[in-house]
Amino acid sequence: MRVTITGAHGFIGRALAGRLRELGHTVGGVDLHADPAAGVVAGDIGRDGAWQDHVAGADLVIHTAAVVSNAVGLDGQWRINVAGTRKVVEAAARGRATRFVHLSSVRAFSDVHFPDGVTEEHAVRLDGNPYVDTKIAGEQVVLQAHAAGQIAATIVRPGDVYGPGSRPWTVLPVRLIRKNLFLLPARGNGVFSPVYVDDLVDGLLLAAGTPAAAGQVFTLSGGVGVPCREFFGHYYRMLGRRGPLCTPTGLAVAAASAAATASALVGRATEINAISMRYFTRTGTYSIAKAGRMLGYAPAVGLAEGMARTEQWLRAQRLVP
């Protein structure tokens, strides 16, 4: 197949491209900066452009491009996560791609208002967080195109994806820990739902290659929830430090809010804010039973093994000693 990946230079986009090439597929992509050697063209998916012709030539389109942040406002996220998604869907449909796989997020369930073991049948919930709300709206764009018969589409909601190259759950926490700027609310007892990047790639390819997956929504996580203090504690050990620092939620939210205010005063955005703190107070997990049943998805990399691989990469990048 010819496969086009949006967000081709991103963490998940690069992992997908590498795996697809190993399997013998022709892989290209779209990102803000071109890489002709990798078949990646430059394009801003929030604006019409020549990149749409590149998407139009694919058999399979995997849409990973998104603003993934708690520090970008609604307009900035809407332009890419919703309007940009519509432009990608339209380009894929015009080019008669046979499949479209869209990366959403478990945050479509909202950040905290969902039951333990939540399934895909649970209603999504807007909560005023621009990232949550635009991921929900982006899903609607894709499912609407599928329902209209424009393209056969599948929605994937990844859990907390970590591993070599992960900005939110590997690189950024390590950098904050090194600067003594990392802390956890709920005394570290919030639930984290990690999925190692290789397992996510496995699931995405299963979703793309399973005809019955068209029109479906799948959650792909590692299948377990762990306390936040346990997950991030791995990075502290890699750095030879004690931690993490765990505080009551009110104190953590107040500290993060103050940090966000200070950053705003000097014109800088920061992921240290109240939204991020509240995300670490989750009490529920995400079921992967549907993905197991319909796709044969079975995550193979446990947290200990995933962190061992991640540590090797962090050492190679000189992010840990």
Buried (B, 14 or more C-beta within 10 A) or exposed (E): BBBBBBBBBBBBBBBBBEBBBEEEBBBBBBBEEBBEEBBBBBBBBBEEBEBBEBBBBBBBBBBBBBBBBBBBEBEBBBBBBBBBBBBBBBBBBBBEBBBBBBBBBBBBBBBBEBEEEBBBEBEBBEBEBBBBBBBBBBBEBBBEBBEEEBBBBBBBBBBBBBBBBBBBBBBBBBEBBBEEBBBBBBBBBBBBBBBBBBBBBBBBBBBBEBEEBBEBBBBBBBBBBBBBBBBBBBBBEBBEEEBBBBBEBEEBBBBBBEBBEEBEEEEEBBBBBBBBBBBBBBEBBBBBEBBBEBBEBEBEBBBEEBBEBBBEBBEEEEBBE
